[in-house]
Amino acid sequence: MAGMKIRKGDRVVVLTGKDRGKEGVVSRAIPSEGKVIVDGVNVAKKHQKPTRSTMQGGIIDKDMPIPASNVAIISPKDGKATRVGFTFDDKGNKIRICKRTGAEL
């Protein structure tokens, strides 16, 4: 899998699936699987048994991973979904840019 362009802390919008159109913040990126976990998106009910670490049992909501290709980063400039590109600044550092507006991400 090629390097992922989405990182933890990015604001994203879901493009496909049952949560299409929902926005959220990436809480975790899993590059080895090409997936991301977005807060409040793709939530599954998990029946949790009370254990020593989690004293409280019952049904908990768990955010499940979704493919990184199914989300798009929201541009900081105009708040719309955009693709991500890379460029180098004058010091030679690689930076992520918004393809539509050219703004730095």
N, C-alpha and C positions, 0 to 999 in steps of 0.2 A: 504494500500500500504506500502510495506517495505521501509526502508530508501533508498534514492537515492544515487548512488555512483558518480553522476556527479554534479559538482558545478559550480557556476558562475566563469568565467575566464578560464575554462578548454578549451584546444584546442581539437576539436573533428572532426571526419569524419562521414559523413552520409552513412549508410549502405544500406538503401532501399528507394524506392520512386523516384519521378521525379528528385530530387536533389542528387541522389546517386553518391558518389565519391567526393562531394564537402567538403571542409574543412572550418572551421570557429571557432570563439570563442563564448562560451556560454555567452550571455548577461544577461540572467535571467533563473533561475530554478524555476519550480512550482511543489514542492514535493507533494502537495495535489492531483494534477491531474496526477503526474508521467510524466510531460512534461518539455521540455526545449525550450528556444528561442535562436536560433543561428543566428549571424549576417550574412545576405546575403543568408540565406537558407529558403526555403518555404515562398517566398515573394508573397504577395497578393496585388492587386491594390485596393485601397479603395477610394471611391468617397467622398471627404471631403467637407462639406458645410462650408462657412466662418462663424465663430462664434466670440464671444468676445475674447475668449482665443486664437483661431487660426484665425488671420485676413485673412491669405492666404487660399483660397479654392482650388478646383481642385482635381486631381487624385494623391494620394500619395502612395508610396510603404510601405507596413507594413509587418514586419517579424512576421509570425504566429508560434504558438507553434507546436513542433513535439514530438512524444513519445520518452522518454529517452532511450527506448530499441532499437530505430532505429539509435542511434549514438554510436560511440565507441571513447574512449579517445585515443589521439595520444601520444605514449610514448616519454618522453623527451630525452631518450637515443638514439634511432635509428629512430624516426619519423614515426613509423608504428602503425597501430591500435592495441589496446590491451584491455584486460579485466582488471577490477580493483579488488584488494583484500585488505584486512585489516590485519594489524599486530600491535603489541605493541612494542614501543621502550623500552630502559632500564629504563626510568623513569615511565613507565606505561601508556604513552600517546598513544592513538589509531591513527595510521597513515595509509594513503592510499598507496598501492604499485602497481606497474605494474606487472601483472601476468607473462608476457613473460620474462622480463629482471630482475625483482626484484627491479627496481629502485623506489625511493620514488617519489610520485606525489605531 
